[in-house]
């Protein structure tokens, strides 16, 4: 799996901590995420997402 992390330059860095890009198969079938109070916007740039 490819993971790329990018920290934006000003003025976006005041509002966005970082962007990240994932590519390839996920190591697990489901992603377990605990609530943190942060907003996480995910955009699928590939094929259809399959819910298992």
N, CA and C atoms as an extended XYZ file, in Angstrom:
156
Properties=species:S:1:pos:R:3:atomname:S:1:resname:S:1:resid:I:1 pbc="F F F"
N         0.842       -1.160        0.000 N   UNK     1
C         0.000        0.000        0.000 CA  UNK     1
C         0.898        1.238        0.000 C   UNK     1
N         0.544        2.233       -0.800 N   UNK     2
C         1.276        3.495       -0.875 CA  UNK     2
C         0.594        4.526        0.012 C   UNK     2
N         1.368        5.219        0.833 N   UNK     3
C         0.853        6.281        1.703 CA  UNK     3
C         1.718        7.515        1.501 C   UNK     3
N         1.100        8.614        1.075 N   UNK     4
C         1.807        9.876        0.870 CA  UNK     4
C         1.126       10.937        1.723 C   UNK     4
N         1.906       11.684        2.482 N   UNK     5
C         1.378       12.738        3.349 CA  UNK     5
C         1.981       14.073        2.929 C   UNK     5
N         1.131       15.089        2.801 N   UNK     6
C         1.579       16.416        2.351 CA  UNK     6
C         1.038       17.487        3.292 C   UNK     6
N         1.908       18.351        3.777 N   UNK     7
C         1.504       19.476        4.618 CA  UNK     7
C         1.377       20.700        3.716 C   UNK     7
N         0.192       21.335        3.681 N   UNK     8
C         0.008       22.470        2.777 CA  UNK     8
C         0.776       23.708        3.233 C   UNK     8
N         1.044       24.579        2.287 N   UNK     9
C         1.734       25.834        2.597 CA  UNK     9
C         0.703       26.898        2.998 C   UNK     9
N         1.181       28.021        3.539 N   UNK    10
C         0.262       29.101        3.931 CA  UNK    10
C        -0.514       29.610        2.708 C   UNK    10
N        -1.725       30.016        2.872 N   UNK    11
C        -2.515       30.174        4.087 CA  UNK    11
C        -3.312       28.930        4.474 C   UNK    11
N        -3.277       27.854        3.639 N   UNK    12
C        -4.052       26.652        3.955 CA  UNK    12
C        -3.593       25.965        5.237 C   UNK    12
N        -2.333       26.090        5.602 N   UNK    13
C        -1.831       25.396        6.785 CA  UNK    13
C        -2.497       25.889        8.078 C   UNK    13
N        -3.157       27.033        8.029 N   UNK    14
C        -3.904       27.516        9.197 CA  UNK    14
C        -5.184       26.712        9.413 C   UNK    14
N        -5.680       26.076        8.349 N   UNK    15
C        -6.958       25.369        8.407 CA  UNK    15
C        -6.834       23.864        8.213 C   UNK    15
N        -5.773       23.418        7.526 N   UNK    16
C        -5.610       22.001        7.190 CA  UNK    16
C        -4.277       21.513        7.736 C   UNK    16
N        -4.324       20.459        8.557 N   UNK    17
C        -3.081       19.898        9.106 CA  UNK    17
C        -2.269       19.191        8.026 C   UNK    17
N        -2.924       18.340        7.235 N   UNK    18
C        -2.228       17.631        6.166 CA  UNK    18
C        -3.234       16.973        5.234 C   UNK    18
N        -2.786       16.678        4.020 N   UNK    19
C        -3.497       15.850        3.060 CA  UNK    19
C        -2.803       14.501        3.039 C   UNK    19
N        -3.561       13.436        2.763 N   UNK    20
C        -2.895       12.150        2.571 CA  UNK    20
C        -3.534       11.391        1.420 C   UNK    20
N        -2.739       10.534        0.815 N   UNK    21
C        -3.147        9.750       -0.338 CA  UNK    21
C        -2.821        8.287       -0.059 C   UNK    21
N        -3.815        7.417       -0.248 N   UNK    22
C        -3.620        5.972       -0.096 CA  UNK    22
C        -3.902        5.304       -1.424 C   UNK    22
N        -3.071        4.328       -1.774 N   UNK    23
C        -3.269        3.583       -3.007 CA  UNK    23
C        -2.880        2.138       -2.762 C   UNK    23
N        -3.667        1.232       -3.322 N   UNK    24
C        -3.371       -0.189       -3.174 CA  UNK    24
C        -4.353       -0.849       -2.229 C   UNK    24
N        -4.209       -2.148       -2.052 N   UNK    25
C        -5.136       -2.871       -1.184 CA  UNK    25
C        -4.943       -2.484        0.282 C   UNK    25
N        -6.060       -2.405        0.978 N   UNK    26
C        -6.010       -2.099        2.406 CA  UNK    26
C        -5.540       -3.341        3.165 C   UNK    26
N        -4.810       -3.159        4.263 N   UNK    27
C        -4.303       -4.321        5.004 CA  UNK    27
C        -5.405       -5.104        5.720 C   UNK    27
N        -6.542       -4.466        5.965 N   UNK    28
C        -7.666       -5.140        6.626 CA  UNK    28
C        -8.935       -4.915        5.813 C   UNK    28
N        -9.929       -5.769        5.998 N   UNK    29
C       -11.179       -5.644        5.254 CA  UNK    29
C       -11.961       -4.407        5.668 C   UNK    29
N       -11.925       -4.076        6.949 N   UNK    30
C       -12.652       -2.909        7.453 CA  UNK    30
C       -11.695       -1.998        8.194 C   UNK    30
N       -11.941       -0.700        8.096 N   UNK    31
C       -11.128        0.275        8.799 CA  UNK    31
C       -11.838        0.630       10.100 C   UNK    31
N       -11.150        0.462       11.214 N   UNK    32
C       -11.722        0.795       12.519 CA  UNK    32
C       -11.214        2.169       12.930 C   UNK    32
N       -12.147        3.093       13.148 N   UNK    33
C       -11.788        4.464       13.478 CA  UNK    33
C       -12.501        4.859       14.762 C   UNK    33
N       -11.735        5.322       15.732 N   UNK    34
C       -12.320        5.814       16.970 CA  UNK    34
C       -12.674        7.290       16.814 C   UNK    34
N       -13.751        7.750       17.468 N   UNK    35
C       -14.104        9.170       17.353 CA  UNK    35
C       -13.039       10.057       17.993 C   UNK    35
N       -12.688       11.141       17.289 N   UNK    36
C       -11.649       12.045       17.783 CA  UNK    36
C       -12.117       13.490       17.873 C   UNK    36
N       -13.248       13.824       17.255 N   UNK    37
C       -13.689       15.207       17.210 CA  UNK    37
C       -13.108       15.976       16.037 C   UNK    37
N       -12.341       15.307       15.174 N   UNK    38
C       -11.749       15.927       13.992 CA  UNK    38
C       -12.628       15.610       12.784 C   UNK    38
N       -12.608       16.473       11.802 N   UNK    39
C       -13.302       16.230       10.546 CA  UNK    39
C       -12.342       15.537        9.594 C   UNK    39
N       -12.813       14.475        8.969 N   UNK    40
C       -12.000       13.723        8.019 CA  UNK    40
C       -12.818       13.568        6.746 C   UNK    40
N       -12.429       14.252        5.694 N   UNK    41
C       -13.115       14.180        4.411 CA  UNK    41
C       -12.365       13.199        3.523 C   UNK    41
N       -13.064       12.169        3.071 N   UNK    42
C       -12.452       11.158        2.210 CA  UNK    42
C       -13.072       11.220        0.831 C   UNK    42
N       -12.236       11.235       -0.200 N   UNK    43
C       -12.690       11.308       -1.592 CA  UNK    43
C       -12.154       10.078       -2.326 C   UNK    43
N       -13.041        9.313       -2.928 N   UNK    44
C       -12.659        8.125       -3.684 CA  UNK    44
C       -12.411        8.526       -5.129 C   UNK    44
N       -11.169        8.396       -5.594 N   UNK    45
C       -10.821        8.725       -6.958 CA  UNK    45
C       -10.725        7.484       -7.837 C   UNK    45
N       -11.140        6.348       -7.306 N   UNK    46
C       -11.054        5.098       -8.038 CA  UNK    46
C       -12.419        4.533       -8.355 C   UNK    46
N       -12.496        3.212       -8.371 N   UNK    47
C       -13.736        2.516       -8.681 CA  UNK    47
C       -14.727        2.557       -7.537 C   UNK    47
N       -15.812        1.858       -7.720 N   UNK    48
C       -16.896        1.826       -6.737 CA  UNK    48
C       -16.408        1.202       -5.417 C   UNK    48
N       -16.943        1.705       -4.322 N   UNK    49
C       -16.628        1.163       -2.989 CA  UNK    49
C       -17.592        0.016       -2.707 C   UNK    49
N       -17.052       -1.102       -2.237 N   UNK    50
C       -17.884       -2.253       -1.911 CA  UNK    50
C       -17.970       -2.379       -0.398 C   UNK    50
N       -19.200       -2.354        0.126 N   UNK    51
C       -19.406       -2.582        1.552 CA  UNK    51
C       -19.519       -4.070        1.807 C   UNK    51
N       -18.748       -4.550        2.757 N   UNK    52
C       -18.767       -5.994        3.067 CA  UNK    52
C       -19.445       -6.178        4.395 C   UNK    52
